[in-house]
Amino acid sequence: MAQLRDAGFLNFVPTEQPQTETGFVAVDSFAVVDGYVVQSWEVKVDPVATQARIDELKAGLADSDYKVTKCYEASLVGDSLPYDIAELHRERQSIRDEINRLEALIA
C-alpha cells in the first residue's frame, strides 16, 4: 500500500448506495478529499422510467375517453348519464395532474 501511495495512488473510501423510489436512480461520483478518493451519491430522476410511467398514465386516460363520450352523447339526447361524471372528472384530472408532475421532473 505504501508503494502504491508513493506512486500516486490514493485510498478509496466507498459509501453505501442509497435506495431509490421507482422513477429515480442513484448516480455515483468521486472526489479527492484529504488524499482519499471518496465516493458520493446523488439521486436523480430516471428519465426512461419516468417517461414509461407517463406513457402508461396517458394510455389509461385514453382508455377512459369512451366514458366521457357516452356521457356527452347521453346529455345531448336528454338521457341519464351512464357514469358519475363528477367522479369521472376527478379521476381523470388526478391522472392529468400526475402526468404534469412527472413531465416537470424530466423537463
N, C-alpha and C positions, 0 to 999 in steps of 0.2 A: 504494500500500500504506500509506503514511504517513497519507493522508487517511482510509482505512478504519480504521486503528488508532485514530486520533484520534476517530473517530466511535463507537468502542466495539467494533469488530470485532477478533477475535483470530486469530492464525495457527493453522492446523490442522496437527497432527502425526499423520499416518496410521501405522498399524502393519500388518504383514502378517497376513492371516487365517491362523490355524493350520489344518492338515489334521486332519480328524476321522475316526474309525472309523465304520463303519455303526452306526446307532443313537444317534449323538451329533451335535450341531450346535454351531457356533461362533456366539456372540451377541456383538455389539459394544456397547460403551458409551463414553461420552465424559465427560471431566472437565477442568476448567480447572486447569492446573498451571503456575505461574510465568508467567502471562499467555499461555499457549498452550492451545488445545483439543486434548487428547491422546486418541487413540482407544486402547482396550484391548479385549481379547477374553477371553471365558470359555467354556470348553467345557462344554456341558450335555447331559443326556440328551434325546434326541428322543422324546417320549412316543408319537407316532404311529408312528414306525418301530419302536420297541421293542414296542409292542402288536401290530403286524403280525407281528413275529418270534415273539412269544408265541403268537399265533393259529396260525401255521404249525407250531410245535412241538406244540401241542395237537392239531392235525389229524393230524400224523404219529403221535402217541401213540394217537389213536383208530383210526387205520388199522391198528395192530398189535394191537388188542384181540382180534381173532379168533384170533390165535395163542395167547393166554392161555386163551381159551375152549376151543380144541381140546385144549390140554394138560390142562386141568382135566377135560374130558369123558373123555379117554383114561385119566387116572389113576383116575377113578371106576369105569370098567369093567375096569381092570387091564391095559390095553394099554400098549405102549411109547409114550413121548411123541414127537409128531411134530416137536418143536423142542427145542433145547437150552435148557431152562428157566432155567438159571443165567445163560447168556449173554443170553437174552431179558430177564431181570430186570435185569441190569447195563445193558443198552442203554436200557431204559425208565426206570430210575432216573436214569441220566445225563441223559435228556431232562427228567425232572421237576426235577432239580437246576438245570438251565439255566433252566427256566421260573421257578422260585422266585427265582433270582438276578436275572433280568430284571424280575420283578414287584417285587422290592425296590427296583430302580432307579427305578421310576416311582411307587412308593407315597408 
